[in-house]
């Protein structure tokens, strides 16, 4: 079922908050039955929020393009394999906002 434009706009607006965006991506990585397409979609929405804020550096843009190509090819299975390995070792991958000065 396609999402409504108003929901999408509301989501993008909420993702302008860095801590909310970190939680959004983190929640997707914590899914027990991961859907790699959701991770790619979440990252794309966070990027879109940053673009709308005029807060996306050239470096971030280049890294996103590179990651997006990798996720498109592999489906993100390697990222979820890393998450599963860390959990098996007793660790947890956590996404947090890192303020740059």
N, C-alpha and C positions, 0 to 999 in steps of 0.2 A: 504494500500500500504506500503510495507516494506521500511524502510529508507536505503539509501545507506551506505556502510561502510565508505566512505569518509565524509559524513555528520555527521555520528555518531562520528567518530574520531574528527572532527572539533568541535562538540558540547562538547565532553568530554574535549578537550583541553581548550575550552573557560570557562568551569566550574571549571578549576583550579584557576581562579580568584574568590576569596571569594565574592566580591561584585556582580559579575555577577551571581554566583550561588544563592545568596540570592534573587536577582531579578527574576531569573528563577523560583524558588519555589514560591515566592510571587505572580508572575503573574498567576500561576496555581491556587493559593488559591483565587484569585480575579475573576475567571471565573464566569459568571452569570449562566451558565448551567454546573456545575462541573461534571467532569468525574473522580471519585476517582482513577481509574486505572492510570490516568495521574500523579496524585500526587505521587503515589507509584513509578512509573517509573522515575519521576524527582528526587526523593530522591535517588533512586538507582544509577542514573547517577552521581549525586553529590558525592556519596560515592565512585563510581568507580574513579572519578577524584582525590579524596583525596588519594585513594589507590595508584594510579599511581604516586602521588607526594611523597609517603611514609609519608603521613601526617594524618593517621587515627589512633587515639589512641585506645587502647583496650576498654576503656570506651565507645567511640563513636561506635565502632564495636558492643559491647553488646547492646547498646541502639538501634542501627539500626536493629539488629536481632529481638529484642523484638517488635519494632514498625512495622517492616515488617510482622511479624506474625499477629499482631493486624489488620493491613490494609488488609492483605490477607483474614482474617476471616470476617471483617465487611465491607470491601470495602472503608473504610475511611469516612463513613457517619457521624460519631461523630465529626470528625474534621470540616467538612463542616457545621454541625449543630452549632458548636461553632462560626464559622465565621458569619453565618447568625444571631445568637443571638446577637453577638457584634454589627453587623450592625444595627439591630433593636433597639439597645440601643444607637445608635449614635456613636459607636466606630469602629475602623478599626484595624484589625490585620496586623502587618507589620513585615516582615522578614528583619533583618539587620545583617551585619557581626559584631561580637563581638570579638575584638582583645584580645587575651590572652597574658599576659606578663609573 
